Amino acid sequence: MFKKILIANRGEIACRVIKTARRMGIQTVAVYSDADARAPFVQMADEAVHIGPAPAAQSYLIADKIIQACKQTGAEAVHPGYGFLSERTSFAEALAAEGIEFIGPPVGAIAAMGDKIESKKLAKQAGVNVVPGFVGEIEDTEHAVRISNEIGYPVMMKASAGGGGKGMRLAYDEKDVREGFESVKREGLNSFGDDRVFIEKFILNPRHIEIQILGDKHGNILYLNERECSIQRRHQKVVEEAPSPFVTEKMRKAMGEQCVALSRAVGYYSAGTVELIVSGADPTGESFYFLEMNTRLQVEHPVTEAITGVDLVEQMIRVAAGEKLEMTQADVKIDGWAIENRVYAEDPYRGFLPSTGRLVRYNPPVDGWTDDGEENGRRGVDGIRVDDGVYEGGEVSMFYDPMIAKLITWGETRDEAADKQVAALDRFEIEGLGHNIDFVSAIMQHPRFRSGELTTGFIAEEYPEGFTGAPAPEDLKGKLAAVAAFVATARADRARRVEGQLAPHRLAPPSEWTVTIDKAAYEVVIDDEDVTVNGVEVELAMEYTPGDRLIEAEIDGESIAVRVALTRTGLKMTTRGAIHDVRILPTRVASLASHMIEKIPPDLSKFLICPMPGLLVALHVGEGDKVEAGQPLAVVEAMKMENILRAEKSGVVKAVNAKAGESLAVDAVILEME
């Protein structure tokens, strides 16, 4: 077994690998850029080597610097994590030339599966179902249009070397192809150094299901069941679970055996994942097709670990060291259900715009990645596990992936795992930047998610007008009103104790409050130990000290966690996937509020405003140009993704305030209409 390994990655996956290596008694080496000098993974590793500036192209993507760090520290092997150099054949070859073991699959398998065009040809030869499409070189936009017309719409355009949702566009007609083909090429070139694109038929009602593969160097290859990854936004996975609510035992066996056959055809060993697209319109489940193979550890690997009890990182290390797998296919079981939500630095209330900046507050529901010691799974604390690589006071940088953490829950049933997600998300504190905690909580509660009727179009179909928060039932609002009145009472009680601040006759806080939540008013009376909401008595048990950010309460026997923040007229209360603006006034004062003049926000529709910090890649119009509503005006790149900004209404460009190539701040005015 290796005595020392180097992790050629950063963030949560570097922390994840270090923890398993530590448990195995293996020393670890971290490499880090300027941006990560104070990151947790650097502190956790036994040694750390600085490898360059913040941009990945000048640090984490330079193989020579990784190899030099191995030589400097005596590391015998390298774990690449995911992303960066994890699927670069040149990196694996360079390590082999220096006698350093690559903790991953053989170079031939990486090469065969890393090219989406070639991998489809190999899959066909191995007897694996493949999606109809064009797998040759596409010359230009006109060629792409001809191919798309022949295949039949809708079609998907993908960068050949793409992954992680980057370099992909769905086209419903010829106009979409003409508009998106060049963007796909640019994203492929910018993110992967390869601008080749291929086009394939888009499967209707598609489900994204993947099979976890594990093999050793002695010819043993297993499949460790499936993961359902259908809930995606812009082809980026948001929710993953294992097993899939759609897959039957018969389907699992058929899929698994085809994926093992493909893996065997390329001499695969280590952990890997074969991604399949499955037609949800086929009740037999037999319409599944090869999508791609990821020759590395997946972001969503924890859900497989939770239901199988297999530590995939440990198995990768053991396989790289030449050990045989100790398990057989018959040993692979399914115990319970696991769900993973990716917590991203993005603002779902503003169209999921990327959000960068400092984590002013970061307090996850459990403290990092913890093993509860159970033999049958790596399930954290009471079935809640957090994989992260950030810290309070640290910065989510524009240079890297926007994922802050992964929240994994395990339960005996799917509903139990989902319920644990909602409870844990309510207790997840993040301040300082936008995040998607409310959004994933809303998904966990959504009736369609609970039914298991999922497709990759789930988010677009269920939130066509964007996200405004999970709908709150009336009884929940009533409970929040009781909590809000208790908070107001506690604050008023403290205020009267501050000497010289209130008149002597104010000896007690008001007992009657009018609490307005989302424009609905609730009359709350707090009298000694009794609490009533709209005349109905409720049993409320809670503690609150002014300044508390998280309130744990029990109302009528039900536990609830609420994050609170003070506003000028009350509170912002966040729970169960929504932010509620709450106004709290003594009842005798509340009647006067109706006389207040409502402030009308300014009309900003004549401005094209940059919705996020990013690079202005292209500006399609100039001063004096006429534009139509919906017309693309500019392209802004943020977090390695291109975002097309369109005209809100028809008009004429009055002034242009930015030019292509400029870095823009959020809310910067790009142009103004007459």
ROSE-661498 format. One record per residue (C-alpha): residue in one letter; x, y, z. Coordinates in steps of 0.05 Angstrom, whole numbers, padded with zeros to 5 digits, always signed. Layout:
! ROSE-661498
AXYZ;...
END
This chain:
! ROSE-661498
M+00000+00000+00000;F+00022+00071-00014;K+00054+00110+00043;K+00040+00179+00014;I-00008+00204-00040;L-00018+00272-00072;I-00088+00300-00087;A-00087+00339-00152;N-00150+00377-00137;R-00182+00427-00089;G-00244+00440-00047;E-00292+00387-00022;I-00264+00330-00063;A-00194+00342-00038;C-00221+00341+00034;R-00260+00278+00017;V-00198+00240-00008;I-00154+00264+00049;K-00203+00237+00101;T-00205+00167+00071;A-00129+00167+00062;R-00120+00188+00135;R-00165+00131+00158;M-00123+00083+00116;G-00059+00109+00149;I-00034+00142+00085;Q+00000+00210+00087;T-00028+00263+00041;V+00000+00321+00000;A-00044+00380-00022;V-00028+00427-00079;Y-00059+00496-00078;S-00064+00561-00117;D-00061+00632-00090;A-00137+00632-00082;D-00135+00570-00038;A-00077+00586+00008;R-00123+00585+00070;A-00172+00532+00046;P-00190+00473+00092;F-00160+00420+00048;V-00092+00455+00052;Q-00096+00454+00129;M-00120+00381+00130;A-00064+00351+00088;D+00001+00329+00120;E+00039+00372+00069;A+00020+00427+00020;V+00055+00454-00041;H+00039+00520-00075;I+00031+00512-00150;G+00013+00581-00178;P-00038+00637-00188;A-00113+00630-00179;P-00134+00614-00251;A-00136+00538-00260;A-00099+00544-00326;Q-00039+00571-00288;S-00042+00522-00229;Y-00087+00460-00224;L-00084+00446-00298;I-00009+00446-00305;A+00014+00373-00301;D+00088+00391-00294;K+00074+00429-00229;I+00036+00369-00201;I+00093+00321-00219;Q+00145+00368-00189;A+00104+00370-00124;C+00105+00293-00123;K+00180+00292-00131;Q+00189+00346-00078;T+00147+00309-00026;G+00160+00236-00045;A+00087+00222-00062;E+00080+00153-00095;A+00012+00163-00126;V-00037+00218-00148;H-00112+00220-00138;P-00141+00269-00189;G-00211+00277-00159;Y-00259+00301-00213;G-00251+00357-00263;F-00183+00389-00276;L-00134+00335-00298;S-00177+00274-00277;E-00192+00253-00349;R-00129+00278-00385;T-00091+00220-00417;S-00029+00264-00423;F-00028+00272-00347;A-00035+00198-00333;E+00020+00184-00384;A+00066+00237-00354;L+00057+00206-00285;A+00073+00136-00311;A+00136+00162-00344;E+00159+00187-00276;G+00141+00122-00240;I+00083+00154-00203;E+00018+00114-00198;F-00046+00146-00224;I-00105+00130-00178;G-00154+00120-00235;P-00166+00078-00297;P-00115+00059-00351;V-00095+00111-00403;G-00129+00071-00459;A-00196+00073-00424;I-00191+00147-00411;A-00174+00160-00484;A-00230+00115-00510;M-00284+00144-00465;G-00260+00216-00461;D-00278+00231-00533;K-00355+00231-00537;I-00352+00216-00612;E-00304+00157-00607;S-00338+00130-00544;K-00404+00123-00581;K-00371+00081-00635;L-00339+00036-00582;A-00405+00030-00545;K-00439+00007-00609;Q-00385-00046-00620;A-00394-00070-00548;G-00468-00081-00558;V-00491-00021-00518;N-00553+00018-00540;V-00534+00087-00567;V-00576+00149-00584;P-00586+00164-00658;G-00541+00221-00680;F-00483+00246-00721;V-00416+00225-00693;G-00368+00255-00745;E-00334+00322-00751;I-00382+00381-00761;E-00352+00434-00807;D-00392+00497-00791;T-00461+00524-00773;E-00492+00508-00841;H-00467+00436-00834;A-00497+00433-00764;V-00564+00458-00791;R-00565+00404-00846;I-00549+00349-00796;S-00602+00373-00747;N-00655+00375-00801;E-00637+00303-00821;I-00639+00276-00749;G-00704+00312-00733;Y-00717+00362-00677;P-00707+00369-00620;V-00631+00356-00621;M-00576+00366-00571;M-00510+00400-00590;K-00452+00379-00546;A-00378+00395-00541;S-00341+00330-00555;A-00295+00338-00495;G-00349+00369-00452;G-00375+00352-00383;G-00408+00382-00322;G-00463+00414-00364;K-00415+00459-00402;G-00415+00462-00477;M-00487+00438-00487;R-00547+00469-00522;L-00617+00442-00536;A-00645+00462-00604;Y-00719+00458-00621;D-00712+00487-00691;E-00663+00513-00742;K-00661+00582-00709;D-00636+00551-00644;V-00580+00514-00681;R-00557+00578-00716;E-00559+00616-00650;G-00525+00565-00606;F-00475+00526-00648;E-00419+00577-00642;S-00431+00584-00567;V-00423+00509-00558;K-00357+00512-00597;R-00332+00570-00555;E-00351+00538-00489;G-00317+00473-00510;L-00254+00510-00529;N-00252+00554-00467;S-00267+00499-00417;F-00234+00438-00449;G-00188+00463-00504;D-00229+00426-00557;D-00281+00460-00601;R-00308+00398-00636;V-00383+00389-00630;F-00429+00330-00642;I-00505+00328-00650;E-00555+00275-00628;K-00629+00264-00622;F-00660+00291-00557;I-00699+00236-00522;L-00770+00257-00501;N-00786+00253-00426;P-00714+00234-00413;R-00689+00208-00347;H-00614+00211-00332;I-00593+00147-00298;E-00521+00126-00287;I-00488+00061-00267;Q-00429+00061-00219;I-00373+00015-00243;L-00316-00012-00201;G-00261-00056-00228;D-00191-00081-00209;K-00128-00096-00248;H-00143-00171-00246;G-00203-00169-00292;N-00258-00164-00240;I-00312-00112-00258;L-00376-00098-00218;Y-00434-00050-00222;L-00454-00018-00156;N-00526-00004-00175;E-00553+00061-00205;R-00562+00134-00188;E-00619+00177-00212;C-00593+00245-00235;S-00652+00271-00274;I-00662+00337-00237;Q-00616+00384-00273;R-00612+00457-00291;R-00577+00476-00355;H-00552+00404-00357;Q-00518+00413-00290;K-00540+00361-00238;V-00575+00390-00177;V-00605+00329-00142;E-00580+00257-00144;E-00607+00196-00110;A-00595+00121-00104;P-00629+00078-00121;S-00674+00105-00176;P-00749+00105-00163;F-00758+00085-00237;V-00710+00027-00244;T-00734-00044-00232;E-00690-00102-00214;K-00695-00127-00286;M-00674-00059-00314;R-00618-00053-00263;K-00589-00120-00286;A-00596-00104-00360;M-00564-00035-00352;G-00510-00061-00306;E-00489-00118-00351;Q-00485-00073-00413;C-00443-00023-00375;V-00397-00078-00349;A-00390-00103-00421;L-00370-00033-00444;S-00320-00027-00387;R-00290-00095-00403;A-00283-00075-00476;V-00235-00019-00457;G-00199-00057-00402;Y-00227-00014-00347;Y-00207-00014-00274;S-00217+00035-00216;A-00283+00072-00204;G-00321+00099-00264;T-00392+00116-00284;V-00431+00100-00347;E-00485+00152-00359;L-00550+00130-00393;I-00608+00169-00421;V-00673+00131-00408;S-00740+00146-00441;G-00792+00157-00387;A-00844+00149-00441;D-00828+00075-00445;P-00863+00039-00387;T-00822-00024-00400;G-00757+00014-00382;E-00722-00020-00441;S-00709+00045-00479;F-00642+00064-00448;Y-00583+00091-00487;F-00509+00102-00474;L-00493+00176-00463;E-00421+00177-00440;M-00372+00146-00392;N-00338+00187-00338;T-00271+00155-00324;R-00265+00184-00254;L-00300+00191-00188;Q-00368+00227-00194;V-00390+00286-00153;E-00451+00245-00131;H-00412+00183-00108;P-00434+00191-00035;V-00505+00166-00048;T-00477+00101-00075;E-00432+00096-00014;A-00492+00106+00032;I-00534+00049+00003;T-00478-00001-00010;G-00430+00013+00048;V-00372+00016-00001;D-00320+00072+00006;L-00306+00086-00067;V-00244+00128-00053;E-00214+00072-00012;Q-00229+00022-00067;M-00195+00068-00119;I-00133+00072-00076;R-00131-00004-00064;V-00141-00019-00138;A-00086+00029-00158;A-00040-00007-00108;G-00055-00072-00145;E-00103-00104-00095;K-00161-00149-00118;L-00232-00129-00103;E-00255-00167-00041;M-00329-00165-00062;T-00367-00200-00117;Q-00429-00177-00155;A-00472-00219-00107;D-00444-00179-00049;V-00471-00113-00076;K-00536-00097-00040;I-00584-00038-00034;D-00596-00016+00038;G-00644+00042+00045;W-00646+00106+00004;A-00598+00164-00004;I-00607+00234-00034;E-00555+00287-00049;N-00568+00360-00060;R-00514+00405-00088;V-00511+00472-00052;Y-00489+00522-00105;A-00468+00595-00101;E-00525+00620-00145;D-00588+00660-00132;P-00651+00623-00152;Y-00693+00685-00136;R-00655+00722-00191;G-00657+00671-00246;F-00602+00627-00216;L-00549+00680-00229;P-00479+00660-00206;S-00461+00690-00139;T-00389+00700-00117;G-00361+00732-00054;R-00345+00721+00018;L-00380+00670+00063;V-00397+00719+00118;R-00430+00661+00154;Y-00424+00586+00141;N-00454+00536+00189;P-00475+00469+00159;P-00525+00424+00196;V-00469+00374+00214;D-00395+00387+00218;G-00364+00365+00153;W-00355+00293+00130;T-00365+00247+00190;D-00369+00171+00192;D-00418+00145+00244;G-00381+00079+00247;E-00438+00038+00218;E-00414-00022+00178;N-00469-00014+00126;G-00456+00056+00101;R-00419+00122+00103;R-00479+00161+00127;G-00453+00218+00170;V-00489+00236+00234;D-00560+00208+00242;G-00564+00198+00167;I-00539+00269+00150;R-00472+00280+00117;V-00441+00343+00090;D-00382+00342+00041;D-00352+00411+00037;G-00287+00448+00028;V-00304+00519+00049;Y-00300+00557+00114;E-00333+00617+00147;G-00298+00680+00124;G-00271+00646+00062;E-00288+00667-00009;V-00326+00631-00065;S-00282+00651-00123;M-00301+00665-00195;F-00243+00621-00216;Y-00274+00554-00196;D-00338+00514-00194;P-00394+00549-00156;M-00410+00488-00112;I-00406+00505-00038;A-00423+00437-00008;K-00461+00372-00018;L-00515+00352+00031;I-00527+00277+00033;T-00583+00244+00073;W-00598+00170+00083;G-00663+00138+00106;E-00697+00071+00107;T-00745+00098+00053;R-00742+00151-00001;D-00792+00196+00037;E-00750+00191+00100;A-00687+00212+00062;A-00725+00271+00031;D-00754+00292+00099;K-00684+00293+00128;Q-00662+00337+00070;V-00716+00389+00086;A-00700+00388+00160;A-00625+00394+00148;L-00633+00449+00096;D-00673+00490+00145;R-00613+00487+00192;F-00560+00503+00138;E-00536+00575+00149;I-00502+00612+00092;E-00496+00688+00089;G-00456+00735+00045;L-00476+00709-00023;G-00534+00678-00060;H-00546+00604-00052;N-00598+00552-00074;I-00617+00523-00006;D-00689+00545-00012;F-00694+00518-00082;V-00670+00448-00067;S-00714+00447-00005;A-00774+00464-00050;I-00756+00407-00096;M-00753+00358-00038;Q-00824+00378-00018;H-00852+00380-00089;P-00908+00329-00100;R-00879+00309-00168;F-00811+00295-00136;R-00844+00254-00082;S-00882+00214-00134;G-00816+00197-00170;E-00843+00221-00237;L-00777+00254-00258;T-00747+00277-00323;T-00689+00322-00341;G-00741+00375-00356;F-00767+00375-00284;I-00741+00444-00265;A-00760+00478-00331;E-00829+00447-00328;E-00845+00460-00255;Y-00813+00529-00250;P-00825+00559-00320;E-00830+00630-00292;G-00770+00622-00246;F-00767+00608-00172;T-00803+00651-00120;G-00800+00604-00061;A-00836+00540-00041;P-00911+00550-00030;A-00927+00556+00044;P-00991+00523+00070;E-01035+00565+00114;D-01020+00525+00177;L-00945+00538+00167;K-00956+00613+00162;G-00997+00611+00226;K-00939+00577+00262;L-00890+00628+00235;A-00936+00683+00260;A-00933+00653+00331;V-00857+00649+00327;A-00852+00721+00301;A-00896+00748+00357;F-00853+00712+00409;V-00790+00743+00378;A-00822+00812+00380;T-00843+00802+00452;A-00773+00781+00472;R-00742+00841+00436;A-00792+00889+00468;D-00778+00859+00536;R-00703+00869+00527;A-00713+00941+00502;R-00751+00962+00565;R-00693+00938+00608;V-00644+00986+00575;E-00640+01044+00623;G-00663+01111+00597;Q-00690+01084+00531;L-00764+01078+00547;A-00814+01116+00590;P-00825+01087+00661;H-00897+01067+00645;R-00873+01018+00592;L-00865+00963+00643;A-00884+00904+00599;P-00883+00889+00524;P-00948+00887+00485;S-00987+00822+00489;E-01027+00832+00425;W-00991+00833+00358;T-01012+00838+00286;V-00964+00796+00244;T-00967+00804+00168;I-00936+00747+00128;D-00936+00754+00052;K-00993+00805+00058;A-01037+00759+00101;A-01050+00786+00172;Y-01051+00743+00235;E-01074+00766+00303;V-01028+00736+00356;V-01039+00742+00431;I-00984+00721+00480;D-01012+00720+00551;D-00967+00688+00603;E-00959+00616+00579;D-01017+00618+00529;V-01010+00634+00455;T-01067+00643+00406;V-01065+00655+00331;N-01130+00685+00302;G-01165+00662+00366;V-01140+00589+00362;E-01095+00566+00418;V-01028+00536+00397;E-00976+00499+00438;L-00911+00535+00428;A-00844+00513+00459;M-00783+00554+00439;E-00725+00594+00465;Y-00702+00660+00435;T-00649+00709+00456;P-00645+00773+00414;G-00589+00762+00364;D-00605+00689+00351;R-00602+00672+00277;L-00634+00603+00280;I-00695+00586+00320;E-00714+00515+00338;A-00787+00510+00359;E-00840+00458+00372;I-00910+00479+00353;D-00969+00434+00366;G-00920+00375+00371;E-00884+00389+00305;S-00811+00411+00303;I-00792+00469+00259;A-00727+00507+00247;V-00730+00579+00223;R-00673+00624+00203;V-00688+00696+00222;A-00658+00764+00203;L-00681+00832+00229;T-00711+00883+00182;R-00735+00954+00196;T-00807+00932+00206;G-00800+00860+00228;L-00764+00798+00204;K-00744+00757+00144;M-00761+00686+00163;T-00733+00629+00122;T-00759+00558+00128;R-00785+00501+00085;G-00756+00529+00021;A-00781+00601+00023;I-00764+00670+00050;H-00822+00706+00083;D-00824+00781+00094;V-00856+00789+00162;R-00882+00855+00191;I-00895+00855+00265;L-00933+00912+00299;P-00970+00919+00364;T-01044+00911+00345;R-01061+00981+00369;V-01008+01009+00320;A-01023+00962+00261;S-01086+00999+00240;L-01045+01061+00226;A-01000+01024+00176;S-01052+01028+00121;H-01040+01103+00118;M-00967+01095+00097;I-00951+01114+00025;E-00924+01055-00015;K-00856+01066-00047;I-00857+01052-00122;P-00793+01022-00150;P-00760+01058-00209;D-00770+01032-00281;L-00705+01000-00304;S-00733+00967-00366;K-00696+01015-00413;F-00629+00992-00387;L-00592+00927-00403;I-00562+00911-00335;C-00508+00859-00323;P-00542+00809-00276;M-00478+00780-00248;P-00403+00793-00243;G-00372+00768-00307;L-00336+00780-00373;L-00372+00814-00431;V-00356+00764-00486;A-00398+00795-00542;L-00440+00857-00554;H-00486+00848-00614;V-00514+00919-00622;G-00489+00991-00625;E-00515+01061-00614;G-00575+01076-00658;D-00592+01003-00673;K-00664+00981-00671;V-00678+00919-00628;E-00738+00874-00619;A-00763+00843-00554;G-00726+00778-00540;Q-00668+00795-00587;P-00599+00774-00561;L-00560+00837-00543;A-00499+00813-00506;V-00463+00751-00479;V-00434+00750-00409;E-00389+00694-00385;A-00390+00675-00311;M-00366+00612-00276;K-00344+00586-00345;M-00416+00589-00372;E-00441+00637-00425;N-00505+00675-00410;I-00544+00708-00466;L-00576+00775-00447;R-00638+00794-00487;A-00679+00857-00498;E-00739+00863-00451;K-00777+00905-00502;S-00770+00934-00572;G-00734+01001-00581;V-00672+01038-00604;V-00604+01036-00570;K-00590+01106-00541;A-00521+01093-00511;V-00471+01037-00502;N-00432+01038-00436;A-00388+00976-00443;K-00348+00939-00495;A-00331+00866-00509;G-00273+00841-00466;E-00291+00883-00405;S-00301+00853-00336;L-00368+00877-00309;A-00394+00883-00238;V-00464+00860-00219;D-00517+00912-00239;A-00469+00948-00286;V-00507+00984-00342;I-00485+00954-00409;L-00530+00997-00453;E-00589+01044-00450;M-00650+01047-00495;E-00685+01110-00518;
END
